Amino acid sequence: MAVAQKNSNAADKEPATASKPVPEFNKEQDLSAYRTMLTIRRFEEKAGQMYGMGLIGGFCHLYIGQEAVVVGMQMALKDGDQVITGYRDHGHMIACGMDPKGVMAELTGRTHGYSKGKGGSMHMFSVDKGFFGGHGIVGAQVPLGTGLAFANHYRGNDKITVTYFGDGAANQGQVYESFNMAALWKLPAIYVIENNHYAMGTAVTRASAEVNLSRRGLSFNIPGEQVDGMDVRAVKAAGEKAAAWCRDGKGPYILEMLTYRYRGHSMSDPAKYRTREEVDKVRTTNDPIDMARQRILEKKFANEDGLKKIDAAVRDLINQAAEFATHDPEPDVSELYTDIYR
Amino acid sequence: MPIEVLMPALSPTMEKGNLSKWLKKEGDSVKSGDIIAEIETDKATMEVEAADEGTLGKILVPAGTADVAVNTPIAVILAAGEDKSAIKDAKPAPQQKAAASAPPAKTEKKTQDKPAPKSPKAPEAPAPQAAADPDLPEGTEMVTMTMREALRDAMAEEMRRDGDVFVMGEEVAEYQGAYKVTQGLLQEFGPKRVIDTPITEHGFAGLGIGAALAGLKPIVEFMTFNFAMQAMDQLINSAAKTLYMSGGQMGCGIVFRGPNGVAARVAAQHSQDYSAWYSSVPGLKVIAPSNAADAKGLLKAAIRNPNPVIFLENEILYGHSSPVPKLDDFVLPIGKAKIARAGSDVTIVAWSMGMSYALKAAEELSHDGIEAEVIDLRTLKPMDTETIIESVKKTGRAVTVEEGWQQSGVGAEIAARIMEHAFDYLDAPVARVSGKEVPMPYAANLEKLALPSVAEVVAAAKAVCYR
């Protein structure tokens, strides 16, 4: 595992995921994954900047560093499958195909945000794109996602649900209540634990008695595995395996994505619980986007110029989103009392 | 174009900070994610990352500057191909002062002198609308049944009508319901639609809400509402708020039902009335029927309603029988109170078990020449204020009855509404009869004292009538 860990005694117990052969991507897959990961990164950098300018308020949790997880998982899903996550959700929305303009306008609390400006960073949804939020209470999305999977099971369709949560949420009781019911009723639920190694400022090793989180489903007989969450190809391969398991009616599956968050927990996190060297080490040796870029060049899927064109197009897209979100009006005051009941 | 790096706000409340250190110097190349400076706030030292690629063209605010206002340009980054001549007039903002000799911040004074900006007035909350009860067709047969049977029939009828409706909860299927409310449903609808859950309130409440977000119509039974406290986060944060937080895009039609309030001799942890708790939450509808017909008509309405509905039943009332109209589809409007007994001298407002005290008290008062008008609220949220106010305008006196605690209770809310809308009609202060503010005691004599009683309602009514 190339991901840095502060207390490495935990890392010793983890199986070496790097030794697993990683299936290669074809040209289209590599370029598409690169573009989406880059879109997420640029979006988040812009969001951070706009937060700094006071255009975005409240809490803002950036996904920088973890891009390969959602992009790889989304490549393993089919139309109509559902996705639900917690509060670090901007990347998931972009990976689901939601419009960066609508997401950014929600961050700035404006009329054409996905929730008309009434939800903010942590509460956005797109039923059309199969994205069920965006939930602000740590772990609460896990029973909800299990319920989405229950609905698929009830209707007898072949849709599956991916429920994302972090290493911090993995210690919430409702996660295990959900695991139990999902396994008991064989619900088509993939639980993706995004282990970025820090629950806010608390290292996994300081919060979890069992740090191999893929084993957290053992007492419910839910299979689990650790995945190199910095390699989009490994994520997609694991996602496909889990999806097939669920679609076969075998019940839930746990994927622990070993990943890393470069920025603080939220914007106001001074990150004193880890060293700058630790962050830099991941950034320089194990960055999901740099690695994809390197691969693309090595395999001649594109040259520097081609990549620059992608970079420019992505930057353009994000600048347009920022521009839109800056000038879109705030919601009309009449919106105060709408959408409480229907 | 050169890109200005602004003094960032690093928390929701930060207004200014000290620029303690530059980690890059003019002429250094920077790329996105590089740390270029350190900022000190009252909470912590934070790092400023570059969000663009280029060369650090000019530092506008030197290291050691205190009280730099958020959004002040602190540096300029030049894009590839640009040189320093591209930087025009980028001067530090005037509010920066050297750290060593920082005088009192002028900016603060300035803002204090300014008149406070007028905040726009919040629009009026829309008044809830509810239709009247449907007229029963001439000659409708009335069938006497228990509230337990009425609730069961309501669920069965709705499950026959709509395949998306299902029941889940502890012991609802094979055991036939801990209080036998779901009796026979498993036999008719099978285990796919009548689902025994593990003892896992937080989990199955959330699972039910998730299924509702996907468009199913779950009826989630809590064995009692005391156990729903384990699920409170899901009920409030997920069920009640999601429609609003999604800008109306996604909501959940789900019913949470089960016995609420005080049963008999089960002590503090199993004897609490949650009427006030749920009815204070926007996004929830709260229903608390007192008789079999209302229970049936309102539960059917709740199951069809696209919003989360908290349906508060009562264990003691389960066995009480009353007439229910024999109709194929008897549905009552949510949000409409009912005048259970007409009168002209005093208004008594109650719901659920409180109605038993209220109606018995009205009988006794009648013997003393006081005719009480008894209003059965039936729905606690949205509350039918109009029916209460119209009655108080007539009687000039009001008494509320509830099993719950007095502080912040539903009675307090009713009293406030009467004061707001019918103050000039009142001939006496509104009186509240409620549960005593103690955890429910086990001992039979103390339990009785802790509960409201017919005698207390009678006394309160007489007091407001000055009799």
Interface residues (C-beta under 8 A of the other chain):
Chain A: E45 K46 G48 Q49 Y51 G52 M53 G54 G57 G58 F59 I64 Q82 I84 G113 Y114 S115 K116 G117 K118 G119 H123 M124 F125 S126 V127 F132 G133 G134 H135 G136 I137 A140 V142 P143 L144 G145 T146 G147 L148 A149 F150 A151 N152 Y154 G173 Q174 E177 S178 N180 M181 L184 Y262 R263 M267 S268 P270 A271 K272 R276 R283 V333 S334 L336 Y337 T338 D339 I340 Y341 R342
Chain B: L6 M7 P8 A9 L10 S11 P12 M14 S32 G33 I35 K43 A44 T45 M46 E47 E49 A51 V70 N71 P120 A122 P123 A125 P126 F166 K192 T197 P198 T200 H202 G203 F204 A205 G206 L207 G208 I209 G210 A211 A212 L213 A214 G215 L216 D233 Q234 N237 S238 T242 L243 Y244 M245 S246 G247 G248 Q249 M250 G251 P282 G283 K285 P306 N307
